[in-house]
Amino acid sequence: MSVEGVYFEALYAGSEDPWGFRTRWYERRKRSLTLACLPRERYVRAFEPGSSIGVLTRGLADRCDSLLAWEGAPEAVARARADLADAPHVEVVRARVPERWPRGAFDLVVLSELLYYFDDGDLGVLLDRTADSLAGGGTLVAVHWRHPVADHVRSGDEVHRAVAARAELARTACHEERDFLLEVYEAAGGGAPCSVAEREGLV
Ligand SMILES: C[S@@+](CC[C@H](N)C(=O)[O-])C[C@H]1O[C@@H](n2cnc3c(N)ncnc32)[C@H](O)[C@@H]1O
C-alpha cells in the first residue's frame, strides 16, 4: 500500500521541518544541485507535488513564471503558504496525488523525495499522469534518497528504474552519489533532446 496521509500528518505534528530542509547542509546542497541541474533558465508553468513546507518550492519559484505546489499534509501546506506569501506566482494547494492531478500542461515537473511512498498501482498512475501533463520538450526532474528506510514502499534506486523505463522520457542528465540519485528527463514531442550548449548555439 502507498504510505497514507496520517503518517505525514504525525511527522508534521512532531516537527516544523521533519527532514531538516532548512537546517541540514545535506539538504541545502542537494537542493542547490537540483536547481543547478534544471536545463532551462526559466520555466513557464511548473508543478511540484509533495512540496512539504515549501523550501525547494522557494528555489523553484525564482525560475518559474507560475508554480503549482501540491502537498497532502495540512500543516505543511499552512507553513508553505505563510513562507511563500510574498510570491503570488506560486500557488500552494492541499491535495494528494495521484488520485488528484492538475489540469493543463507543464514545462517542468519536479518529483523530489516523493515516489518511494507509492505502491505499484499509484506509482504507475503517477508516472502516466506526469508523462501526459509534460509539454513536448518539457523537463522532469527526479531526486531520491538511496539508503533503506523502513517506512518507504521501495528504494530510491527502484523509483529511478521505474522512471527510466518510461518510453516517453529521454534522460538528459544523471548525478549519482552514495546518498541520492538526481536525474533529469526531457519529454518526447519537442524534437530530438538538445543539450544546454546546443540550445545556446555553442555547439
Ligand atoms: C520527503 S518530503 C519531500 C519534500 C520536497 N519534495 C523536497 O524534496 O524538498 C515528502 C512530502 O510529500 C508529501 N506527500 C506524501 N505523499 C503524498 C501524496 N500522495 N500527495 C501529496 N503529497 C504527498 C508529504 O506530506 C511530504 O511533505
The ligand as an SDF file (V2000), in Angstrom:
LIG
                    3D

 27 29  0  0  0  0  0  0  0  0999 V2000
   10.2310   13.9550    1.9470 C   0  0  0  0  0  0  0  0  0  0  0  0
    9.0850   15.2550    1.6860 S   0  0  0  0  0  0  0  0  0  0  0  0
    9.7220   15.9550    0.1570 C   0  0  0  0  0  0  0  0  0  0  0  0
    9.5120   17.4530    0.0640 C   0  0  0  0  0  0  0  0  0  0  0  0
   10.0420   18.1220   -1.2000 C   0  0  0  0  0  0  0  0  0  0  0  0
    9.5290   17.4950   -2.4040 N   0  0  0  0  0  0  0  0  0  0  0  0
   11.5490   18.1590   -1.2220 C   0  0  0  0  0  0  0  0  0  0  0  0
   12.1850   17.2820   -1.7880 O   0  0  0  0  0  0  0  0  0  0  0  0
   12.1290   19.0950   -0.6390 O   0  0  0  0  0  0  0  0  0  0  0  0
    7.6650   14.3710    1.0540 C   0  0  0  0  0  0  0  0  0  0  0  0
    6.4000   15.1950    1.1020 C   0  0  0  0  0  0  0  0  0  0  0  0
    5.4220   14.5930    0.2600 O   0  0  0  0  0  0  0  0  0  0  0  0
    4.1600   14.6710    0.8840 C   0  0  0  0  0  0  0  0  0  0  0  0
    3.3400   13.5870    0.3320 N   0  0  0  0  0  0  0  0  0  0  0  0
    3.4890   12.2570    0.5410 C   0  0  0  0  0  0  0  0  0  0  0  0
    2.5730   11.5550   -0.1510 N   0  0  0  0  0  0  0  0  0  0  0  0
    1.8410   12.4790   -0.8260 C   0  0  0  0  0  0  0  0  0  0  0  0
    0.7580   12.3840   -1.7260 C   0  0  0  0  0  0  0  0  0  0  0  0
    0.2280   11.1830   -2.0540 N   0  0  0  0  0  0  0  0  0  0  0  0
    0.2620   13.5130   -2.2660 N   0  0  0  0  0  0  0  0  0  0  0  0
    0.7880   14.7240   -1.9240 C   0  0  0  0  0  0  0  0  0  0  0  0
    1.7950   14.8800   -1.0630 N   0  0  0  0  0  0  0  0  0  0  0  0
    2.3240   13.7700   -0.5200 C   0  0  0  0  0  0  0  0  0  0  0  0
    4.4570   14.5190    2.3520 C   0  0  0  0  0  0  0  0  0  0  0  0
    3.4300   15.0410    3.1610 O   0  0  0  0  0  0  0  0  0  0  0  0
    5.7680   15.2860    2.4770 C   0  0  0  0  0  0  0  0  0  0  0  0
    5.5290   16.6290    2.8080 O   0  0  0  0  0  0  0  0  0  0  0  0
  1  2  1  0
  2  3  1  0
  2 10  1  0
  3  4  1  0
  4  5  1  0
  5  6  1  0
  5  7  1  0
  7  8  2  0
  7  9  1  0
 10 11  1  0
 11 12  1  0
 11 26  1  0
 12 13  1  0
 13 14  1  0
 13 24  1  0
 14 15  1  0
 14 23  1  0
 15 16  2  0
 16 17  1  0
 17 18  1  0
 17 23  2  0
 18 19  1  0
 18 20  2  0
 20 21  1  0
 21 22  2  0
 22 23  1  0
 24 25  1  0
 24 26  1  0
 26 27  1  0
M  CHG  2   2   1   9  -1
M  END
$$$$
